[in-house]
Amino acid sequence: RTTARADEDLYDIYLPLIRHEQQLGLGLALRKETLRRQGVLRSAKLRDPGPSLNADDLLELQRLFDRLVLKLKAANYLIPEGLDS
């Protein structure tokens, strides 16, 4: 694979998560939860009146992580810390 092609392939793998994190209203909460799982943040809590993620939101995010990990493994990429449960 050429470098540009490999870069595009990796971007395509991450695109569902990138799009999910851009949701109006929940985007910041989703990004902070991703960073918390990776050990970058201690808490994903937002200041009021910021949104909080409910159980369904967290389950959907976990499903995206699971799919991301499967695609990264299939393409022989490293798995980011905290995303492989």
Rosetta silent file (secondary structure, phi, psi, omega in degrees, C-alpha in Angstrom):
SEQUENCE: RTTARADEDLYDIYLPLIRHEQQLGLGLALRKETLRRQGVLRSAKLRDPGPSLNADDLLELQRLFDRLVLKLKAANYLIPEGLDS
SCORE:     score description
SCORE:     0.000 S_00000001
   1 L     0.000  140.133  174.455    0.000    0.000    0.000 S_00000001
   2 L   -74.276  161.082 -179.604    1.151    3.484   -0.716 S_00000001
   3 H   -60.057  -46.083  179.733    1.376    5.890    2.188 S_00000001
   4 H   -61.558  -41.940  179.810   -1.553    7.963    0.931 S_00000001
   5 H   -65.715  -43.011  178.654   -3.656    4.842    0.408 S_00000001
   6 H   -63.039  -40.526  177.805   -2.783    3.486    3.850 S_00000001
   7 H   -61.876  -44.141  179.409   -3.680    6.841    5.403 S_00000001
   8 H   -65.825  -39.309  178.286   -7.030    6.852    3.620 S_00000001
   9 H   -62.991  -42.923  178.965   -7.719    3.255    4.659 S_00000001
  10 H   -65.298  -42.040  176.781   -7.013    4.089    8.306 S_00000001
  11 H   -58.886  -43.829  179.358   -9.231    7.175    8.087 S_00000001
  12 H   -60.535  -35.675  178.788  -12.039    5.018    6.660 S_00000001
  13 H   -65.837  -40.618 -177.802  -11.730    2.658    9.634 S_00000001
  14 H   -83.192  -14.104 -172.677  -12.077    5.537   12.112 S_00000001
  15 H   -55.885  -42.844  178.293  -14.779    7.416   10.185 S_00000001
  16 H   -58.670  -40.035  178.074  -17.822    5.872   11.946 S_00000001
  17 H   -68.620  -41.995  178.537  -16.410    6.921   15.335 S_00000001
  18 H   -59.350  -46.255  179.966  -15.464   10.368   14.028 S_00000001
  19 H   -64.897  -40.665 -179.689  -18.988   10.885   12.681 S_00000001
  20 H   -61.733  -39.505 -178.586  -20.580    9.591   15.886 S_00000001
  21 L   -73.580   -7.128  179.717  -18.563   12.068   17.961 S_00000001
  22 L   -96.252    8.695 -179.378  -19.861   14.968   15.833 S_00000001
  23 L   -61.842  135.195  177.013  -23.467   14.569   16.957 S_00000001
  24 L   -63.431  126.969  177.993  -25.105   17.824   17.892 S_00000001
  25 L    95.207  -46.121 -176.837  -25.569   17.939   21.644 S_00000001
  26 L  -101.984  -11.158 -171.970  -23.736   14.727   22.565 S_00000001
  27 H   -52.376  -48.919 -178.190  -20.485   15.163   20.656 S_00000001
  28 H   -64.774  -41.430  178.393  -18.390   16.602   23.479 S_00000001
  29 H   -61.944  -39.675  178.780  -19.660   14.008   25.960 S_00000001
  30 H   -67.067  -43.227  179.253  -18.802   11.229   23.489 S_00000001
  31 H   -64.342  -41.424  179.915  -15.305   12.592   22.830 S_00000001
  32 H   -66.122  -37.168  177.415  -14.623   12.979   26.542 S_00000001
  33 H   -65.638  -39.939  176.227  -15.781    9.397   27.210 S_00000001
  34 H   -60.679  -46.079  179.519  -13.451    8.145   24.473 S_00000001
  35 H   -66.175  -35.019  176.866  -10.546   10.066   26.029 S_00000001
  36 H   -63.595  -44.059 -179.479  -11.474    8.764   29.506 S_00000001
  37 H   -64.834  -27.689  179.070  -11.361    5.169   28.277 S_00000001
  38 L   -86.094   -1.251  178.530   -7.936    5.812   26.770 S_00000001
  39 L    84.163    9.131 -179.541   -6.644    7.128   30.091 S_00000001
  40 L   -79.895  -38.509  178.754   -6.259   10.719   28.874 S_00000001
  41 L  -116.472  147.575  175.602   -8.988   12.099   31.171 S_00000001
  42 L   -79.459  -30.072 -176.841   -9.937   10.987   34.676 S_00000001
  43 L  -140.100  146.714  176.584  -13.582   11.895   34.166 S_00000001
  44 L  -100.257    4.658 -177.631  -15.868   12.381   31.190 S_00000001
  45 L   -64.156  138.416  175.815  -18.250   14.586   33.178 S_00000001
  46 L  -103.425  151.138  173.758  -19.243   17.879   31.595 S_00000001
  47 L   -67.103  148.741  175.142  -20.103   21.033   33.473 S_00000001
  48 L   -63.452  139.811   10.795  -23.791   21.857   33.682 S_00000001
  49 L   -97.483   31.319 -178.395  -25.768   22.293   31.513 S_00000001
  50 L   -61.913  153.831 -178.208  -23.696   19.898   29.406 S_00000001
  51 L   -73.355  157.542  171.835  -25.217   16.577   28.356 S_00000001
  52 L  -123.357  151.861 -178.093  -24.477   13.282   30.035 S_00000001
  53 L   -85.157  136.009  175.748  -24.442    9.900   28.364 S_00000001
  54 L   -94.679 -178.914 -176.959  -27.085    7.366   29.348 S_00000001
  55 H   -59.719  -39.242  178.998  -26.753    3.578   29.286 S_00000001
  56 H   -65.517  -40.774  178.064  -27.923    3.380   25.657 S_00000001
  57 H   -61.731  -44.048 -179.075  -25.379    6.008   24.581 S_00000001
  58 H   -66.707  -38.065  177.534  -22.571    4.120   26.325 S_00000001
  59 H   -64.923  -43.449  178.343  -23.665    0.813   24.783 S_00000001
  60 H   -63.042  -40.788  177.772  -23.739    2.352   21.306 S_00000001
  61 H   -63.927  -41.634  178.530  -20.282    3.838   21.855 S_00000001
  62 H   -62.908  -39.308  177.743  -18.965    0.446   23.021 S_00000001
  63 H   -62.641  -39.288  176.260  -20.369   -1.198   19.894 S_00000001
  64 H   -64.040  -41.938  177.749  -18.531    1.367   17.769 S_00000001
  65 H   -62.130  -43.302 -179.993  -15.318    0.644   19.683 S_00000001
  66 H   -60.287  -44.922  178.263  -15.820   -3.104   19.197 S_00000001
  67 H   -65.226  -40.616  178.219  -16.278   -2.660   15.439 S_00000001
  68 H   -59.943  -46.897 -179.038  -13.300   -0.297   15.298 S_00000001
  69 H   -61.674  -43.987  178.840  -11.072   -2.815   17.080 S_00000001
  70 H   -59.780  -43.546 -179.670  -12.129   -5.641   14.733 S_00000001
  71 H   -68.494  -38.676  177.958  -11.362   -3.517   11.665 S_00000001
  72 H   -64.699  -43.126  178.694   -8.017   -2.348   13.069 S_00000001
  73 H   -63.174  -43.704 -179.352   -6.998   -5.937   13.857 S_00000001
  74 H   -62.177  -30.027 -179.463   -8.067   -7.138   10.405 S_00000001
  75 L   -96.767    7.854  178.946   -5.901   -4.428    8.825 S_00000001
  76 L    60.899   38.860  174.087   -2.955   -5.146   11.179 S_00000001
  77 L   -99.561  157.211  175.451   -3.061   -1.744   12.896 S_00000001
  78 L   -69.259  148.198  178.913   -2.280   -1.155   16.556 S_00000001
  79 L   -96.078  124.664  178.470   -5.244   -0.945   18.911 S_00000001
  80 L   -60.832  142.274  179.281   -5.407    2.277   20.950 S_00000001
  81 L   -57.425  137.337  176.290   -5.192    1.739   24.694 S_00000001
  82 L    89.441  -11.037 -178.994   -8.562    1.542   26.393 S_00000001
  83 L   -96.795  -20.350 -179.226  -10.588    0.642   23.318 S_00000001
  84 L   -93.866  101.887 -176.950   -9.993   -3.123   23.359 S_00000001
  85 L   -91.583    0.000    0.000  -12.260   -4.462   26.085 S_00000001
